[in-house]
């Protein structure tokens, strides 16, 4: 069975890719989570964890912060930039009063003065209750994702304790001391000290461990860390920690099957869409439409479906305030949005089986005329799977409401999509396939690349193969003057003025066979 075949992607590699998204959502450099996981595992080895506990620790450390995206909408509503807000959490002790003080200071960020004062007052009165609900939501989302990835209670149960404290002043209420899972206690120390070490060096890491010893941190683990901190950090690679992270998986798991990889990528799709309420279900919708269009065109359906599931993973690295802005974006905000596919590309760059999916996913916002992002690639550099994905994503987004506009009707979205093809930004055949799969009738005069008509496409194919105006006219049953007019229109639409440049355009867009059977 195809679905049972190994995919070439291990669970550790997929969760590692997910952890890179978490880094961005936390306002940390990529591989913060990976380095924290390595620190936790090395600290666990020093205290003598057995293999089962080391395996639980590994995935607990990689997934501990996954649920942070679940409250992005609420966090941005009260605290402005949700990514900057989370980045500041690492400098605050998680005791109730200090943390509530941080929330009050952050409340109303970027809001006008009067609204800022009101937000601070509301957070001061209701913040403790709201915080508890947010943390519960975080834990539930984290445990649910772990379960959907096939991880058992040995990981899911500790993930429900990540906001517990040694002194019992965290959540769940009253959970304290060694009743907290050992994986969580190790991760607490590694997660916080990695950030402080990066910002302030060894002294800063030791200071935060000493300051939180017996409060947030298990004192025995804090003491172990203090006794060996230089060795722990010295063992971390100076560059990327990726290879070390994958090699550190305690219980080596086999490669995910093809079916398991599909389900895991659906988890990543749902995770990306948690970023804002109006995005919920977007990635799955794009995936279903793109896969159907790919099948219609004879394009690799599995590749397109999978790339569509993860094409928006990079959204996590962009503040929710930008995604939910009702008005025009500033130049700086537009530049941040352009980073979305770049982040997606980086998250999915390894291993090769995942990178092939990520390569297509990262091209979802490229356009054939070079106006897309983040690379601004020309048509020749955009393969057909990515063209199908781009068309499906555009149509799906148009039919969904956004903060700055209402959802378009299906007919209005189809009209807009055809206009994009006529303008040379989207591939005409991909647009036709997407619209057909969305239930629209085929256009009577489907537009080709750069808005070429079917007749102009036939003329271009013959022109590119060396036919003269008279030969084109005889082949197509038109006058030489009409053939010349068609060529002028082709040059104008494609932005060229020579046969050689027009030929290159025809090759880039796969048009050389269009005139082959014309009599």
Secondary structure, DSSP 8 states (H G I E B T S, - for coil): -GGGSB-S--HHHHHHHHHHHHHHHTT--TTHHHHHHHHHHHHHHHTT--HHHHHHHHHHHHHTTGGGGGGHHHHHHHHSSHHHHHHHHTTS--SHHHHHHHHHHHTTTTS-HHHHHHHHHHHHHHHHHHHHHHHHHHHHHHHHHHHHTT--HHHHHHHTTTT--TTS-SSSTT--GGGS-HHHHHHHHHHHHHHHHHHHHHHHHHHHHHHTBTTTB-HHHHHHHHHHHHHHHHTS-SS--HHHHHHT-SS-----BHHHHHHHHHHHHHHHHTTSGGGTTHHHHHHHHHHHHHHHHT--HHHHHHHHHHTTGGGGGS-HHHHT--S---HHHHHHHHTHHHHHHHHT-SSHHHHHHHHHHTTTT--TTS--SSS---GGGS-HHHHHHHHHHHHHHHTS-BTTB----HHHHHHHHHHHHHTTSS-HHHHHHHHHHTT----TT---GGG--HHHHHHHHHHHTT--HHHHHHHHTS-HHHHHHHHHHHHHHHT--SHHHHHHHHHHTT-TTTTTT--
